[in-house]
Amino acid sequence: MKKIRFRALAALLLVCCLFLAGCGSTGYTSSYNAVGFVHNNTDSKADMSFAEFQGTKVFELKFAESFSKSLIYSLRLETGNATIYYDTDGTKQELVKLSSGDRIDDKLKDLTCESMYIIVETDGKCLNGNFSFETKVL
């Protein structure tokens, strides 16, 4: 009987630890189907290129210490529709929408955050895309 109680208590403690460990997460998760998909994510750079991609891909970028920072991005999509979002303070904001044939090279300036999430979401299947993001200190 003591063995059963001990195992039940151990299982309950394990479940509690798992719940507590998840409290700090953003809630953003990657979920996708892809063909010919290559992606990379370091502290200051993230990129993805694909032959086919459908779903959501999340990247986390960090900034070096500084007051004025920017996100430089280059996006190309041959076919399909995608929306790129960013989050610097717990609020998901639209960065840009892409449609078939779009190519966008731009930057988001005057950021004051220490880290940010980039969220790529597609509306159906996208073909032949190349997205890159890089943090820079001004």
RAJODA-V78827 format. One record per backbone hydrogen bond with DSSP energy under -0.5 kcal/mol. CO is the residue of the C=O (numbers start at 0). NH is the residue of the N-H. E is the energy in kcal/mol with one decimal. If there is no record, write none. Layout:
CO NH E
CO NH E
This chain:
0 4 -2.0
1 5 -2.5
2 6 -2.3
3 7 -2.4
4 8 -2.6
5 9 -2.5
6 10 -2.4
7 11 -2.2
8 12 -2.4
9 13 -2.1
10 14 -2.3
11 15 -2.2
12 16 -2.4
13 17 -2.1
14 18 -2.1
15 19 -2.4
16 20 -2.4
17 21 -1.2
19 22 -1.0
20 23 -0.5
21 24 -1.3
30 55 -2.8
32 53 -2.1
34 50 -2.0
34 51 -2.1
35 37 -0.5
37 48 -2.5
39 46 -2.3
42 61 -4.1
43 134 -2.6
44 41 -3.1
45 132 -3.1
46 39 -2.3
47 130 -3.1
48 37 -2.8
49 128 -1.5
50 127 -1.9
51 34 -2.3
52 125 -2.8
53 32 -2.6
54 121 -2.1
55 30 -2.2
56 119 -3.0
58 117 -2.5
60 115 -2.7
66 68 -0.5
67 137 -2.4
68 110 -2.9
69 71 -0.5
69 135 -2.7
70 107 -2.7
71 133 -2.3
72 105 -2.3
73 131 -2.5
74 103 -2.8
75 129 -2.5
76 100 -1.4
78 126 -2.7
80 122 -2.6
81 97 -3.6
82 120 -2.6
83 94 -3.2
83 95 -1.7
84 118 -2.4
85 92 -2.8
86 116 -2.3
90 87 -0.5
92 85 -2.7
95 83 -3.1
97 81 -2.1
98 101 -2.3
101 76 -2.3
103 74 -3.3
105 72 -2.7
106 108 -0.6
107 70 -2.4
110 68 -1.4
113 62 -2.7
115 60 -3.0
116 86 -2.0
117 58 -2.8
117 119 -0.5
118 84 -2.9
118 120 -0.6
119 56 -2.2
120 82 -3.2
121 123 -0.8
125 52 -2.2
126 77 -1.0
126 78 -1.8
127 77 -1.8
128 49 -2.2
129 75 -1.6
130 47 -2.7
131 73 -2.4
132 45 -2.4
133 71 -3.2
135 69 -2.7
